[in-house]
């Protein structure tokens, strides 16, 4: 049985392209999440106290 190097090469190139795409997309999502959590939260209304808390 002979190894078909063309098919192995195509599969490896596709796998590398997929990995690079996922890394790039992850970096983009990371920037968006960082922006979301760094927003100024002072504009939001104060939430209602929990029922467990006693004053």
N, CA, C and O atoms as a Maestro MAE file, in Angstrom:
{
 s_m_m2io_version
 :::
 2.0.0
}

f_m_ct {
 s_m_title
 :::
 protein
 m_atom[220] {
  # First column is atom index #
  i_m_mmod_type
  r_m_x_coord
  r_m_y_coord
  r_m_z_coord
  i_m_residue_number
  s_m_chain_name
  s_m_pdb_residue_name
  s_m_pdb_atom_name
  i_m_atomic_number
  :::
  1 25 0.847 -1.174 0.000 1 A "UNK " " N  " 7
  2 3 0.000 0.000 0.000 1 A "UNK " " CA " 6
  3 2 0.898 1.246 0.000 1 A "UNK " " C  " 6
  4 15 1.766 1.407 0.858 1 A "UNK " " O  " 8
  5 25 0.668 2.094 -0.961 2 A "UNK " " N  " 7
  6 3 1.503 3.287 -1.117 2 A "UNK " " CA " 6
  7 2 0.830 4.494 -0.461 2 A "UNK " " C  " 6
  8 15 -0.388 4.656 -0.527 2 A "UNK " " O  " 8
  9 25 1.640 5.325 0.163 3 A "UNK " " N  " 7
  10 3 1.120 6.524 0.819 3 A "UNK " " CA " 6
  11 2 0.862 7.580 -0.248 3 A "UNK " " C  " 6
  12 15 1.726 7.855 -1.081 3 A "UNK " " O  " 8
  13 25 -0.324 8.165 -0.219 4 A "UNK " " N  " 7
  14 3 -0.664 9.207 -1.168 4 A "UNK " " CA " 6
  15 2 -0.300 10.559 -0.553 4 A "UNK " " C  " 6
  16 15 -1.074 11.119 0.222 4 A "UNK " " O  " 8
  17 25 0.867 11.076 -0.896 5 A "UNK " " N  " 7
  18 3 1.395 12.302 -0.303 5 A "UNK " " CA " 6
  19 2 0.588 13.531 -0.701 5 A "UNK " " C  " 6
  20 15 0.553 14.510 0.044 5 A "UNK " " O  " 8
  21 25 -0.049 13.497 -1.845 6 A "UNK " " N  " 7
  22 3 -0.848 14.642 -2.290 6 A "UNK " " CA " 6
  23 2 -2.037 14.849 -1.353 6 A "UNK " " C  " 6
  24 15 -2.315 15.978 -0.950 6 A "UNK " " O  " 8
  25 25 -2.723 13.795 -1.011 7 A "UNK " " N  " 7
  26 3 -3.885 13.895 -0.121 7 A "UNK " " CA " 6
  27 2 -3.447 14.327 1.274 7 A "UNK " " C  " 6
  28 15 -4.104 15.160 1.898 7 A "UNK " " O  " 8
  29 25 -2.351 13.773 1.767 8 A "UNK " " N  " 7
  30 3 -1.844 14.150 3.090 8 A "UNK " " CA " 6
  31 2 -1.461 15.626 3.106 8 A "UNK " " C  " 6
  32 15 -1.737 16.325 4.081 8 A "UNK " " O  " 8
  33 25 -0.829 16.106 2.039 9 A "UNK " " N  " 7
  34 3 -0.440 17.512 1.952 9 A "UNK " " CA " 6
  35 2 -1.663 18.423 1.944 9 A "UNK " " C  " 6
  36 15 -1.673 19.441 2.635 9 A "UNK " " O  " 8
  37 25 -2.679 18.080 1.187 10 A "UNK " " N  " 7
  38 3 -3.903 18.887 1.123 10 A "UNK " " CA " 6
  39 2 -4.578 18.938 2.488 10 A "UNK " " C  " 6
  40 15 -5.024 20.002 2.918 10 A "UNK " " O  " 8
  41 25 -4.658 17.817 3.165 11 A "UNK " " N  " 7
  42 3 -5.283 17.772 4.486 11 A "UNK " " CA " 6
  43 2 -4.485 18.617 5.483 11 A "UNK " " C  " 6
  44 15 -5.078 19.350 6.274 11 A "UNK " " O  " 8
  45 25 -3.178 18.531 5.459 12 A "UNK " " N  " 7
  46 3 -2.345 19.321 6.370 12 A "UNK " " CA " 6
  47 2 -2.473 20.816 6.089 12 A "UNK " " C  " 6
  48 15 -2.547 21.609 7.028 12 A "UNK " " O  " 8
  49 25 -2.501 21.213 4.834 13 A "UNK " " N  " 7
  50 3 -2.659 22.627 4.485 13 A "UNK " " CA " 6
  51 2 -4.018 23.133 4.965 13 A "UNK " " C  " 6
  52 15 -4.110 24.238 5.500 13 A "UNK " " O  " 8
  53 25 -5.065 22.345 4.782 14 A "UNK " " N  " 7
  54 3 -6.402 22.743 5.257 14 A "UNK " " CA " 6
  55 2 -6.431 22.848 6.781 14 A "UNK " " C  " 6
  56 15 -7.045 23.765 7.326 14 A "UNK " " O  " 8
  57 25 -5.780 21.926 7.461 15 A "UNK " " N  " 7
  58 3 -5.760 21.956 8.925 15 A "UNK " " CA " 6
  59 2 -5.006 23.186 9.425 15 A "UNK " " C  " 6
  60 15 -5.450 23.835 10.372 15 A "UNK " " O  " 8
  61 25 -3.889 23.513 8.812 16 A "UNK " " N  " 7
  62 3 -3.120 24.694 9.204 16 A "UNK " " CA " 6
  63 2 -3.931 25.963 8.937 16 A "UNK " " C  " 6
  64 15 -3.935 26.879 9.759 16 A "UNK " " O  " 8
  65 25 -4.617 26.021 7.794 17 A "UNK " " N  " 7
  66 3 -5.446 27.186 7.472 17 A "UNK " " CA " 6
  67 2 -6.571 27.337 8.489 17 A "UNK " " C  " 6
  68 15 -6.879 28.456 8.898 17 A "UNK " " O  " 8
  69 25 -7.184 26.245 8.901 18 A "UNK " " N  " 7
  70 3 -8.255 26.287 9.903 18 A "UNK " " CA " 6
  71 2 -7.725 26.777 11.242 18 A "UNK " " C  " 6
  72 15 -8.365 27.593 11.905 18 A "UNK " " O  " 8
  73 25 -6.574 26.289 11.637 19 A "UNK " " N  " 7
  74 3 -5.982 26.712 12.912 19 A "UNK " " CA " 6
  75 2 -5.661 28.201 12.882 19 A "UNK " " C  " 6
  76 15 -5.935 28.904 13.854 19 A "UNK " " O  " 8
  77 25 -5.088 28.697 11.789 20 A "UNK " " N  " 7
  78 3 -4.772 30.124 11.679 20 A "UNK " " CA " 6
  79 2 -6.042 30.973 11.706 20 A "UNK " " C  " 6
  80 15 -6.072 32.034 12.330 20 A "UNK " " O  " 8
  81 25 -7.093 30.500 11.025 21 A "UNK " " N  " 7
  82 3 -8.375 31.217 11.029 21 A "UNK " " CA " 6
  83 2 -8.946 31.298 12.444 21 A "UNK " " C  " 6
  84 15 -9.415 32.357 12.862 21 A "UNK " " O  " 8
  85 25 -8.910 30.200 13.173 22 A "UNK " " N  " 7
  86 3 -9.452 30.184 14.535 22 A "UNK " " CA " 6
  87 2 -8.645 31.083 15.470 22 A "UNK " " C  " 6
  88 15 -9.218 31.740 16.339 22 A "UNK " " O  " 8
  89 25 -7.326 31.120 15.303 23 A "UNK " " N  " 7
  90 3 -6.499 31.998 16.132 23 A "UNK " " CA " 6
  91 2 -6.839 33.456 15.852 23 A "UNK " " C  " 6
  92 15 -6.975 34.256 16.778 23 A "UNK " " O  " 8
  93 25 -6.979 33.802 14.570 24 A "UNK " " N  " 7
  94 3 -7.306 35.188 14.203 24 A "UNK " " CA " 6
  95 2 -8.671 35.586 14.748 24 A "UNK " " C  " 6
  96 15 -8.827 36.685 15.279 24 A "UNK " " O  " 8
  97 25 -9.662 34.703 14.623 25 A "UNK " " N  " 7
  98 3 -11.013 34.988 15.116 25 A "UNK " " CA " 6
  99 2 -11.005 35.108 16.635 25 A "UNK " " C  " 6
  100 15 -11.710 35.954 17.186 25 A "UNK " " O  " 8
  101 25 -10.230 34.289 17.316 26 A "UNK " " N  " 7
  102 3 -10.147 34.340 18.771 26 A "UNK " " CA " 6
  103 2 -9.555 35.669 19.233 26 A "UNK " " C  " 6
  104 15 -10.019 36.239 20.222 26 A "UNK " " O  " 8
  105 25 -8.543 36.169 18.536 27 A "UNK " " N  " 7
  106 3 -7.945 37.453 18.894 27 A "UNK " " CA " 6
  107 2 -8.955 38.587 18.725 27 A "UNK " " C  " 6
  108 15 -9.001 39.508 19.540 27 A "UNK " " O  " 8
  109 25 -9.757 38.520 17.673 28 A "UNK " " N  " 7
  110 3 -10.785 39.539 17.437 28 A "UNK " " CA " 6
  111 2 -11.822 39.495 18.553 28 A "UNK " " C  " 6
  112 15 -12.206 40.536 19.085 28 A "UNK " " O  " 8
  113 25 -12.276 38.297 18.909 29 A "UNK " " N  " 7
  114 3 -13.260 38.155 19.981 29 A "UNK " " CA " 6
  115 2 -12.683 38.617 21.312 29 A "UNK " " C  " 6
  116 15 -13.399 39.198 22.127 29 A "UNK " " O  " 8
  117 25 -11.418 38.370 21.539 30 A "UNK " " N  " 7
  118 3 -10.769 38.776 22.781 30 A "UNK " " CA " 6
  119 2 -10.775 40.300 22.914 30 A "UNK " " C  " 6
  120 15 -11.001 40.830 24.002 30 A "UNK " " O  " 8
  121 25 -10.527 40.999 21.813 31 A "UNK " " N  " 7
  122 3 -10.552 42.464 21.824 31 A "UNK " " CA " 6
  123 2 -11.955 42.978 22.147 31 A "UNK " " C  " 6
  124 15 -12.109 43.923 22.920 31 A "UNK " " O  " 8
  125 25 -12.982 42.351 21.551 32 A "UNK " " N  " 7
  126 3 -14.358 42.777 21.794 32 A "UNK " " CA " 6
  127 2 -14.754 42.546 23.248 32 A "UNK " " C  " 6
  128 15 -15.405 43.400 23.850 32 A "UNK " " O  " 8
  129 25 -14.378 41.425 23.814 33 A "UNK " " N  " 7
  130 3 -14.703 41.127 25.208 33 A "UNK " " CA " 6
  131 2 -13.970 42.091 26.134 33 A "UNK " " C  " 6
  132 15 -14.537 42.552 27.125 33 A "UNK " " O  " 8
  133 25 -12.725 42.395 25.820 34 A "UNK " " N  " 7
  134 3 -11.961 43.340 26.637 34 A "UNK " " CA " 6
  135 2 -12.628 44.710 26.618 34 A "UNK " " C  " 6
  136 15 -12.743 45.358 27.658 34 A "UNK " " O  " 8
  137 25 -13.069 45.156 25.441 35 A "UNK " " N  " 7
  138 3 -13.772 46.436 25.349 35 A "UNK " " CA " 6
  139 2 -15.050 46.405 26.182 35 A "UNK " " C  " 6
  140 15 -15.364 47.367 26.883 35 A "UNK " " O  " 8
  141 25 -15.786 45.295 26.103 36 A "UNK " " N  " 7
  142 3 -17.044 45.169 26.831 36 A "UNK " " CA " 6
  143 2 -16.831 45.300 28.332 36 A "UNK " " C  " 6
  144 15 -17.583 46.009 29.001 36 A "UNK " " O  " 8
  145 25 -15.825 44.634 28.867 37 A "UNK " " N  " 7
  146 3 -15.601 44.655 30.311 37 A "UNK " " CA " 6
  147 2 -14.906 45.932 30.785 37 A "UNK " " C  " 6
  148 15 -14.930 46.233 31.978 37 A "UNK " " O  " 8
  149 25 -14.294 46.680 29.885 38 A "UNK " " N  " 7
  150 3 -13.623 47.914 30.274 38 A "UNK " " CA " 6
  151 2 -14.516 49.143 30.132 38 A "UNK " " C  " 6
  152 15 -14.083 50.255 30.430 38 A "UNK " " O  " 8
  153 25 -15.751 48.958 29.684 39 A "UNK " " N  " 7
  154 3 -16.666 50.096 29.563 39 A "UNK " " CA " 6
  155 2 -16.942 50.705 30.917 39 A "UNK " " C  " 6
  156 15 -16.829 50.044 31.949 39 A "UNK " " O  " 8
  157 25 -17.306 51.979 30.901 40 A "UNK " " N  " 7
  158 3 -17.640 52.689 32.125 40 A "UNK " " CA " 6
  159 2 -18.987 52.174 32.628 40 A "UNK " " C  " 6
  160 15 -19.995 52.282 31.929 40 A "UNK " " O  " 8
  161 25 -19.005 51.628 33.812 41 A "UNK " " N  " 7
  162 3 -20.236 51.054 34.356 41 A "UNK " " CA " 6
  163 2 -20.948 52.005 35.303 41 A "UNK " " C  " 6
  164 15 -21.947 51.625 35.915 41 A "UNK " " O  " 8
  165 25 -20.462 53.232 35.439 42 A "UNK " " N  " 7
  166 3 -21.087 54.170 36.370 42 A "UNK " " CA " 6
  167 2 -22.435 54.658 35.860 42 A "UNK " " C  " 6
  168 15 -23.216 55.205 36.638 42 A "UNK " " O  " 8
  169 25 -22.729 54.479 34.590 43 A "UNK " " N  " 7
  170 3 -23.987 54.935 34.014 43 A "UNK " " CA " 6
  171 2 -25.137 54.010 34.433 43 A "UNK " " C  " 6
  172 15 -26.281 54.454 34.523 43 A "UNK " " O  " 8
  173 25 -24.851 52.771 34.681 44 A "UNK " " N  " 7
  174 3 -25.892 51.793 35.016 44 A "UNK " " CA " 6
  175 2 -26.548 52.124 36.349 44 A "UNK " " C  " 6
  176 15 -25.921 52.672 37.256 44 A "UNK " " O  " 8
  177 25 -27.823 51.779 36.443 45 A "UNK " " N  " 7
  178 3 -28.541 51.984 37.697 45 A "UNK " " CA " 6
  179 2 -28.104 50.937 38.706 45 A "UNK " " C  " 6
  180 15 -27.686 49.836 38.348 45 A "UNK " " O  " 8
  181 25 -28.207 51.298 39.951 46 A "UNK " " N  " 7
  182 3 -27.838 50.367 40.997 46 A "UNK " " CA " 6
  183 2 -28.882 49.256 41.049 46 A "UNK " " C  " 6
  184 15 -30.083 49.525 41.048 46 A "UNK " " O  " 8
  185 25 -28.430 48.037 41.093 47 A "UNK " " N  " 7
  186 3 -29.358 46.914 41.089 47 A "UNK " " CA " 6
  187 2 -30.029 46.775 42.452 47 A "UNK " " C  " 6
  188 15 -29.542 47.279 43.464 47 A "UNK " " O  " 8
  189 25 -31.139 46.090 42.447 48 A "UNK " " N  " 7
  190 3 -31.858 45.880 43.691 48 A "UNK " " CA " 6
  191 2 -31.081 44.924 44.578 48 A "UNK " " C  " 6
  192 15 -30.420 44.017 44.072 48 A "UNK " " O  " 8
  193 25 -31.146 45.108 45.898 49 A "UNK " " N  " 7
  194 3 -30.424 44.202 46.801 49 A "UNK " " CA " 6
  195 2 -31.000 42.795 46.773 49 A "UNK " " C  " 6
  196 15 -32.184 42.593 46.502 49 A "UNK " " O  " 8
  197 25 -30.157 41.853 47.052 50 A "UNK " " N  " 7
  198 3 -30.604 40.458 47.108 50 A "UNK " " CA " 6
  199 2 -31.515 40.242 48.306 50 A "UNK " " C  " 6
  200 15 -31.466 40.986 49.286 50 A "UNK " " O  " 8
  201 25 -32.336 39.222 48.211 51 A "UNK " " N  " 7
  202 3 -33.250 38.920 49.304 51 A "UNK " " CA " 6
  203 2 -32.499 38.419 50.540 51 A "UNK " " C  " 6
  204 15 -32.974 38.571 51.665 51 A "UNK " " O  " 8
  205 25 -31.328 37.824 50.324 52 A "UNK " " N  " 7
  206 3 -30.557 37.263 51.431 52 A "UNK " " CA " 6
  207 2 -29.904 38.359 52.304 52 A "UNK " " C  " 6
  208 15 -29.604 38.133 53.476 52 A "UNK " " O  " 8
  209 25 -29.699 39.508 51.726 53 A "UNK " " N  " 7
  210 3 -29.022 40.573 52.453 53 A "UNK " " CA " 6
  211 2 -29.978 41.242 53.433 53 A "UNK " " C  " 6
  212 15 -31.122 41.536 53.085 53 A "UNK " " O  " 8
  213 25 -29.514 41.482 54.650 54 A "UNK " " N  " 7
  214 3 -30.328 42.168 55.645 54 A "UNK " " CA " 6
  215 2 -29.686 43.496 55.958 54 A "UNK " " C  " 6
  216 15 -28.461 43.597 56.026 54 A "UNK " " O  " 8
  217 25 -30.508 44.530 56.151 55 A "UNK " " N  " 7
  218 3 -29.980 45.868 56.471 55 A "UNK " " CA " 6
  219 2 -30.412 46.300 57.814 55 A "UNK " " C  " 6
  220 15 -30.064 47.397 58.251 55 A "UNK " " O  " 8
  :::
 }
 m_bond[219] {
  # First column is bond index #
  i_m_from
  i_m_to
  i_m_order
  :::
  1 1 2 1
  2 2 3 1
  3 3 4 2
  4 3 5 1
  5 5 6 1
  6 6 7 1
  7 7 8 2
  8 7 9 1
  9 9 10 1
  10 10 11 1
  11 11 12 2
  12 11 13 1
  13 13 14 1
  14 14 15 1
  15 15 16 2
  16 15 17 1
  17 17 18 1
  18 18 19 1
  19 19 20 2
  20 19 21 1
  21 21 22 1
  22 22 23 1
  23 23 24 2
  24 23 25 1
  25 25 26 1
  26 26 27 1
  27 27 28 2
  28 27 29 1
  29 29 30 1
  30 30 31 1
  31 31 32 2
  32 31 33 1
  33 33 34 1
  34 34 35 1
  35 35 36 2
  36 35 37 1
  37 37 38 1
  38 38 39 1
  39 39 40 2
  40 39 41 1
  41 41 42 1
  42 42 43 1
  43 43 44 2
  44 43 45 1
  45 45 46 1
  46 46 47 1
  47 47 48 2
  48 47 49 1
  49 49 50 1
  50 50 51 1
  51 51 52 2
  52 51 53 1
  53 53 54 1
  54 54 55 1
  55 55 56 2
  56 55 57 1
  57 57 58 1
  58 58 59 1
  59 59 60 2
  60 59 61 1
  61 61 62 1
  62 62 63 1
  63 63 64 2
  64 63 65 1
  65 65 66 1
  66 66 67 1
  67 67 68 2
  68 67 69 1
  69 69 70 1
  70 70 71 1
  71 71 72 2
  72 71 73 1
  73 73 74 1
  74 74 75 1
  75 75 76 2
  76 75 77 1
  77 77 78 1
  78 78 79 1
  79 79 80 2
  80 79 81 1
  81 81 82 1
  82 82 83 1
  83 83 84 2
  84 83 85 1
  85 85 86 1
  86 86 87 1
  87 87 88 2
  88 87 89 1
  89 89 90 1
  90 90 91 1
  91 91 92 2
  92 91 93 1
  93 93 94 1
  94 94 95 1
  95 95 96 2
  96 95 97 1
  97 97 98 1
  98 98 99 1
  99 99 100 2
  100 99 101 1
  101 101 102 1
  102 102 103 1
  103 103 104 2
  104 103 105 1
  105 105 106 1
  106 106 107 1
  107 107 108 2
  108 107 109 1
  109 109 110 1
  110 110 111 1
  111 111 112 2
  112 111 113 1
  113 113 114 1
  114 114 115 1
  115 115 116 2
  116 115 117 1
  117 117 118 1
  118 118 119 1
  119 119 120 2
  120 119 121 1
  121 121 122 1
  122 122 123 1
  123 123 124 2
  124 123 125 1
  125 125 126 1
  126 126 127 1
  127 127 128 2
  128 127 129 1
  129 129 130 1
  130 130 131 1
  131 131 132 2
  132 131 133 1
  133 133 134 1
  134 134 135 1
  135 135 136 2
  136 135 137 1
  137 137 138 1
  138 138 139 1
  139 139 140 2
  140 139 141 1
  141 141 142 1
  142 142 143 1
  143 143 144 2
  144 143 145 1
  145 145 146 1
  146 146 147 1
  147 147 148 2
  148 147 149 1
  149 149 150 1
  150 150 151 1
  151 151 152 2
  152 151 153 1
  153 153 154 1
  154 154 155 1
  155 155 156 2
  156 155 157 1
  157 157 158 1
  158 158 159 1
  159 159 160 2
  160 159 161 1
  161 161 162 1
  162 162 163 1
  163 163 164 2
  164 163 165 1
  165 165 166 1
  166 166 167 1
  167 167 168 2
  168 167 169 1
  169 169 170 1
  170 170 171 1
  171 171 172 2
  172 171 173 1
  173 173 174 1
  174 174 175 1
  175 175 176 2
  176 175 177 1
  177 177 178 1
  178 178 179 1
  179 179 180 2
  180 179 181 1
  181 181 182 1
  182 182 183 1
  183 183 184 2
  184 183 185 1
  185 185 186 1
  186 186 187 1
  187 187 188 2
  188 187 189 1
  189 189 190 1
  190 190 191 1
  191 191 192 2
  192 191 193 1
  193 193 194 1
  194 194 195 1
  195 195 196 2
  196 195 197 1
  197 197 198 1
  198 198 199 1
  199 199 200 2
  200 199 201 1
  201 201 202 1
  202 202 203 1
  203 203 204 2
  204 203 205 1
  205 205 206 1
  206 206 207 1
  207 207 208 2
  208 207 209 1
  209 209 210 1
  210 210 211 1
  211 211 212 2
  212 211 213 1
  213 213 214 1
  214 214 215 1
  215 215 216 2
  216 215 217 1
  217 217 218 1
  218 218 219 1
  219 219 220 2
  :::
 }
}
